[in-house]
């Protein structure tokens, strides 16, 4: 006991300071902070550059009411005037059809993978095919639909065919994001529902999906943003029309990407260049408005589900 007491370090009565940082740790923390901020700034530079360029060169046409209410019918590349109503409506119609087809399939597929198919061979096959679809280029999806819709079935090039090809691009984005959101739902919520005797399908509909609804909506908006700017399916599966056509099953349709493509070869002419920049800014604004609406819907739903 005496030897142990002799070897025990003396206690001077002062509290140990465990809150301070050593010089090396402080330097590493500062260095990491600087690198993170620098990476953020580097990532923001091209984004702000692009937005600034598009806004500065395209905003003045958007201030005209004709841009939102008229088409480009009878307007040549050398003439000023006209609007993008035909292209805006064509983009919205084809995107809406795409979402109506892709979103239910993607959400149901994600529910199956998370709630029913854990560890099964079918779930592994579905997951593998979704991974393949994620890396498929848009032109490959367009050529596949062209081979089936036009070559095999003999249908015409129409806007609905574009929507079918966009479904192949939107489906994996929405399914993967929905799958991750469903995985984040705590198992305790499911178990509490099961303990009350609620069937599994009703637990999914009333508990799991509403809890993850905000993330699901965000995934849907990411999918729409992914497909609304695609050009290859539009060039292959439907021709560009300067007239207003609101029927996706008959005739050529205008769209903002193909409107940009129509005038891009004549950028030396100021009227054509103005329309290109204005159409690009309009497409950005459409995606922005859809995202804001989705955020509002998700927040309203979250409040109601409490």
Backbone torsions as a table, in degrees:
resi	resn	phi	psi	omega
1	UNK	NA	-37.8	179.5
2	UNK	-66.8	-39.3	179.8
3	UNK	-66.6	-39.9	179.2
4	UNK	-64.5	-40.1	179.4
5	UNK	-67.4	-34.1	179.4
6	UNK	-70.0	-34.5	-179.0
7	UNK	-80.8	-12.6	-178.5
8	UNK	-73.7	128.0	-179.0
9	UNK	-64.8	145.0	-178.2
10	UNK	-72.3	141.7	178.8
11	UNK	-102.4	120.1	-173.6
12	UNK	-89.6	2.3	177.0
13	UNK	88.1	-3.9	-179.6
14	UNK	-94.0	139.3	179.9
15	UNK	-72.2	144.5	178.5
16	UNK	-74.9	136.6	178.9
17	UNK	-92.7	101.7	-178.8
18	UNK	-100.5	2.2	-176.2
19	UNK	-93.2	-19.5	-177.4
20	UNK	-74.6	158.9	179.7
21	UNK	-111.3	141.6	174.9
22	UNK	-71.5	164.3	-179.1
23	UNK	-62.2	-39.0	-179.2
24	UNK	-66.8	-43.9	-179.9
25	UNK	-67.2	-38.7	178.1
26	UNK	-64.2	-39.9	178.3
27	UNK	-64.8	-43.7	179.5
28	UNK	-63.7	-40.4	178.9
29	UNK	-63.8	-44.1	178.8
30	UNK	-65.1	-41.8	179.0
31	UNK	-62.7	-44.2	179.1
32	UNK	-62.9	-41.1	178.8
33	UNK	-62.8	-43.8	179.5
34	UNK	-63.2	-42.8	-179.3
35	UNK	-64.9	-39.6	179.4
36	UNK	-65.4	-45.9	178.6
37	UNK	-63.8	-39.9	178.9
38	UNK	-63.9	-41.7	177.7
39	UNK	-63.3	-39.4	177.7
40	UNK	-63.4	-43.9	-179.9
41	UNK	-64.1	-42.4	179.4
42	UNK	-63.1	-38.9	178.8
43	UNK	-69.5	-31.9	-177.9
44	UNK	-79.2	-25.0	-176.7
45	UNK	-58.2	-53.7	179.9
46	UNK	-65.1	-34.2	178.7
47	UNK	-63.1	-49.1	179.9
48	UNK	-66.6	-34.3	178.1
49	UNK	-63.3	-47.0	179.6
50	UNK	-63.5	-48.6	-179.8
51	UNK	-60.9	-42.7	179.6
52	UNK	-63.2	-40.6	179.7
53	UNK	-66.6	-45.7	-178.3
54	UNK	-65.3	-43.8	-178.7
55	UNK	-65.9	-45.3	-176.6
56	UNK	-66.2	-30.6	-177.1
57	UNK	-96.7	-13.1	-174.9
58	UNK	-121.8	-4.7	-171.8
59	UNK	-71.7	-30.2	-170.3
60	UNK	-67.6	-31.9	176.8
61	UNK	-71.3	-31.1	-179.2
62	UNK	-69.8	-17.4	178.9
63	UNK	-77.7	-11.6	-179.9
64	UNK	-89.9	137.2	177.7
65	UNK	-66.4	-27.6	179.6
66	UNK	-63.5	-31.1	-179.2
67	UNK	-61.6	-33.3	-176.9
68	UNK	-95.4	-6.4	-173.6
69	UNK	-126.1	-10.4	-177.2
70	UNK	-122.2	163.1	176.9
71	UNK	-103.3	-173.5	178.8
72	UNK	-98.3	17.8	-179.4
73	UNK	-62.0	125.2	179.0
74	UNK	80.2	2.1	-179.0
75	UNK	-99.1	121.2	176.8
76	UNK	-91.1	173.4	-177.4
77	UNK	-65.9	-22.1	-178.3
78	UNK	-91.3	-9.0	-176.1
79	UNK	-101.7	144.7	172.6
80	UNK	-88.5	162.9	176.7
81	UNK	110.0	-176.0	-177.3
82	UNK	78.0	-177.0	-178.5
83	UNK	-148.1	-167.6	-176.6
84	UNK	-119.8	20.7	-177.8
85	UNK	-58.7	-42.9	-178.7
86	UNK	-63.2	-39.1	-178.7
87	UNK	-75.0	-37.5	178.4
88	UNK	-63.8	-47.7	-179.1
89	UNK	-65.8	-39.5	177.9
90	UNK	-62.3	-43.0	178.3
91	UNK	-62.9	-45.3	-178.8
92	UNK	-66.4	-40.4	-178.6
93	UNK	-65.4	-48.4	-179.3
94	UNK	-66.9	-35.8	177.6
95	UNK	-68.4	-38.6	179.0
96	UNK	-64.3	-44.6	177.7
97	UNK	-61.9	-41.1	177.8
98	UNK	-59.6	-45.9	-178.6
99	UNK	-66.3	-38.9	180.0
100	UNK	-62.8	-30.5	179.1
101	UNK	-87.8	-44.6	-170.8
102	UNK	-77.7	-39.9	-172.8
103	UNK	-64.0	-49.7	178.3
104	UNK	-59.7	-41.7	179.5
105	UNK	-63.7	-43.3	-178.4
106	UNK	-65.8	-44.2	-178.5
107	UNK	-66.4	-44.3	178.6
108	UNK	-64.8	-38.1	176.9
109	UNK	-64.0	-40.6	178.2
110	UNK	-66.3	-40.0	177.7
111	UNK	-61.9	-41.5	178.7
112	UNK	-63.2	-44.8	-178.1
113	UNK	-64.0	-38.2	-174.7
114	UNK	-86.8	-41.4	-170.1
115	UNK	-98.5	-28.9	-172.9
116	UNK	-119.5	-31.9	-167.6
117	UNK	-102.5	17.1	-177.5
118	UNK	-59.9	120.0	176.4
119	UNK	81.3	-1.3	-178.2
120	UNK	-87.4	158.2	179.7
121	UNK	-67.2	-37.6	179.7
122	UNK	-61.5	-40.4	179.4
123	UNK	-65.4	-38.1	178.2
124	UNK	-65.8	-38.3	178.4
125	UNK	-65.5	-45.4	179.3
126	UNK	-61.5	-45.3	179.9
127	UNK	-62.3	-39.6	179.2
128	UNK	-65.7	-42.3	180.0
129	UNK	-67.1	-35.2	177.4
130	UNK	-66.5	-38.7	176.8
131	UNK	-62.0	-37.5	178.5
132	UNK	-67.8	-43.9	179.7
133	UNK	-62.2	-31.7	-179.3
134	UNK	-59.9	-33.9	-177.4
135	UNK	-97.7	6.7	-178.8
136	UNK	-76.6	126.4	176.3
137	UNK	-67.0	154.9	-177.2
138	UNK	-64.2	-33.3	-179.0
139	UNK	-69.1	-31.1	176.9
140	UNK	-68.5	-43.1	176.6
141	UNK	-62.0	-39.9	179.2
142	UNK	-66.0	-41.5	179.3
143	UNK	-67.0	-35.4	176.9
144	UNK	-62.9	-47.5	178.8
145	UNK	-65.1	-36.6	177.3
146	UNK	-60.8	-42.9	-179.4
147	UNK	-65.1	-38.2	-177.8
148	UNK	-82.8	-51.0	-171.8
149	UNK	-72.2	-41.6	-173.1
150	UNK	-100.5	-48.7	-175.2
151	UNK	-72.3	-46.3	-175.7
152	UNK	-82.9	-52.8	-175.9
153	UNK	-86.3	-16.3	175.3
154	UNK	77.5	19.1	178.3
155	UNK	-78.0	166.9	-179.3
156	UNK	-85.4	167.1	174.0
157	UNK	-75.0	113.7	-176.4
158	UNK	-140.2	170.5	-178.5
159	UNK	-65.5	-30.5	-179.5
160	UNK	-63.9	-34.9	177.0
161	UNK	-63.5	-36.2	175.6
162	UNK	-62.2	-43.2	179.7
163	UNK	-61.3	-38.1	178.6
164	UNK	-62.9	-40.7	178.7
165	UNK	-70.2	-35.1	178.5
166	UNK	-69.1	-27.0	175.5
167	UNK	-59.1	-40.8	179.9
168	UNK	-64.1	-26.5	179.3
169	UNK	-87.5	-34.4	-177.2
170	UNK	-81.5	-31.5	-174.6
171	UNK	-55.9	-51.9	-177.7
172	UNK	-65.8	-32.6	-179.9
173	UNK	-64.7	-48.4	-177.9
174	UNK	-69.2	-40.7	-178.1
175	UNK	-64.1	-45.7	-178.6
176	UNK	-65.7	-43.0	179.3
177	UNK	-65.9	-40.5	177.5
178	UNK	-64.6	-40.5	178.4
179	UNK	-59.3	-45.2	-179.9
180	UNK	-66.1	-37.5	179.0
181	UNK	-67.1	-38.8	178.2
182	UNK	-67.4	-33.8	177.8
183	UNK	-67.4	-25.3	-179.4
184	UNK	-79.0	-12.7	177.9
185	UNK	-68.7	124.9	-177.7
186	UNK	-60.1	139.3	177.7
187	UNK	-64.9	-23.7	179.8
188	UNK	-61.0	-34.0	178.0
189	UNK	-65.8	-41.7	177.7
190	UNK	-64.7	-46.1	-177.7
191	UNK	-64.2	-37.7	177.5
192	UNK	-64.0	-39.6	178.3
193	UNK	-67.1	-43.1	177.8
194	UNK	-62.6	-37.3	-179.4
195	UNK	-64.2	-26.5	177.3
196	UNK	-85.2	2.0	178.1
197	UNK	85.7	13.8	179.6
198	UNK	-76.7	132.5	178.8
199	UNK	-62.7	160.6	-175.9
200	UNK	-64.5	-42.2	-177.7
201	UNK	-64.5	-36.5	178.7
202	UNK	-74.2	-32.4	174.7
203	UNK	-61.7	-41.4	178.9
204	UNK	-65.0	-43.6	-176.3
205	UNK	-72.6	-38.0	-172.4
206	UNK	-98.7	-19.4	-175.2
207	UNK	-119.0	-56.6	-170.7
208	UNK	-69.8	-54.3	-176.7
209	UNK	-64.2	-45.4	176.9
210	UNK	-60.6	-35.1	178.8
211	UNK	-64.7	-37.6	-177.8
212	UNK	-96.1	10.8	-171.3
213	UNK	-62.0	-40.5	-179.6
214	UNK	-59.7	-44.4	177.8
215	UNK	-67.8	-34.5	178.5
216	UNK	-65.1	-43.8	179.1
217	UNK	-62.5	-40.2	178.0
218	UNK	-61.5	-40.9	177.2
219	UNK	-64.0	-38.2	177.6
220	UNK	-63.8	-41.3	179.1
221	UNK	-66.8	-36.7	175.1
222	UNK	-63.2	-40.1	177.7
223	UNK	-64.8	-41.5	177.5
224	UNK	-64.7	-42.1	177.4
225	UNK	-62.6	-31.1	179.0
226	UNK	-67.1	-37.8	-171.2
227	UNK	-98.5	-22.2	-174.7
228	UNK	-66.5	-25.2	-179.9
229	UNK	-98.1	4.9	-179.2
230	UNK	-69.9	137.7	-176.9
231	UNK	-111.0	-36.2	-175.5
232	UNK	-57.4	-47.1	177.8
233	UNK	-60.3	-35.0	179.2
234	UNK	-67.6	-41.1	-178.9
235	UNK	-68.3	-33.7	-174.8
236	UNK	-87.9	-38.8	-167.3
237	UNK	-103.7	-13.4	176.5
238	UNK	-153.3	141.3	177.7
239	UNK	-83.1	159.8	179.0
240	UNK	-83.9	135.2	178.1
241	UNK	-126.0	134.7	175.5
242	UNK	-82.9	-8.4	178.5
243	UNK	-86.7	162.3	177.4
244	UNK	-82.3	116.9	177.5
245	UNK	-132.1	111.7	-178.5
246	UNK	-101.4	8.2	179.9
247	UNK	-103.2	108.1	-177.7
248	UNK	-74.3	-4.7	-178.7
249	UNK	-105.4	5.3	-176.8
250	UNK	-148.9	119.1	172.0
251	UNK	81.5	173.5	178.9
252	UNK	-73.8	155.8	-179.5
253	UNK	-132.3	147.8	173.0
254	UNK	-83.8	154.0	175.6
255	UNK	-153.5	154.8	-176.2
256	UNK	-62.7	-42.6	177.7
257	UNK	-61.4	-41.5	179.7
258	UNK	-75.3	-25.4	172.4
259	UNK	-65.5	-40.1	175.7
260	UNK	-64.5	-43.5	-179.1
261	UNK	-65.5	-31.2	-177.3
262	UNK	-62.7	-40.7	-174.4
263	UNK	-102.7	-0.1	-174.2
264	UNK	-67.3	-26.2	-179.6
265	UNK	-79.1	-6.8	-178.1
266	UNK	-119.2	36.5	-177.2
267	UNK	-65.5	-18.0	177.3
268	UNK	-68.1	-21.8	177.6
269	UNK	-90.2	126.6	-173.4
270	UNK	-61.5	-42.5	178.5
271	UNK	-60.1	-41.1	179.1
272	UNK	-67.0	-42.5	179.4
273	UNK	-63.1	-40.0	178.9
274	UNK	-62.7	-40.7	-179.8
275	UNK	-68.0	-36.1	178.9
276	UNK	-62.4	-49.5	-179.2
277	UNK	-66.9	-38.2	179.8
278	UNK	-67.1	-39.8	177.5
279	UNK	-65.4	-39.2	177.1
280	UNK	-63.1	-43.5	178.7
281	UNK	-65.9	-37.4	177.8
282	UNK	-62.5	-41.6	178.3
283	UNK	-63.0	-42.5	177.6
284	UNK	-62.1	-42.4	-179.7
285	UNK	-66.0	-37.5	177.6
286	UNK	-61.3	-46.0	178.6
287	UNK	-63.0	-41.0	179.6
288	UNK	-63.2	-45.5	-179.4
289	UNK	-63.3	-42.9	178.7
290	UNK	-62.2	-39.0	178.3
291	UNK	-66.9	-40.5	178.5
292	UNK	-64.4	-43.8	177.6
293	UNK	-61.6	-40.5	179.2
294	UNK	-64.2	-39.8	177.4
295	UNK	-62.3	-42.5	179.8
296	UNK	-65.0	-42.2	178.6
297	UNK	-63.2	-43.1	-179.8
298	UNK	-63.8	-42.0	-180.0
299	UNK	-67.0	-42.1	178.8
300	UNK	-62.5	-41.6	179.3
301	UNK	-65.7	-40.3	179.9
302	UNK	-62.7	-37.6	179.1
303	UNK	-67.7	-40.3	-178.9
304	UNK	-69.0	-31.2	-175.1
305	UNK	-77.9	-9.2	-179.1
306	UNK	-77.2	NA	NA
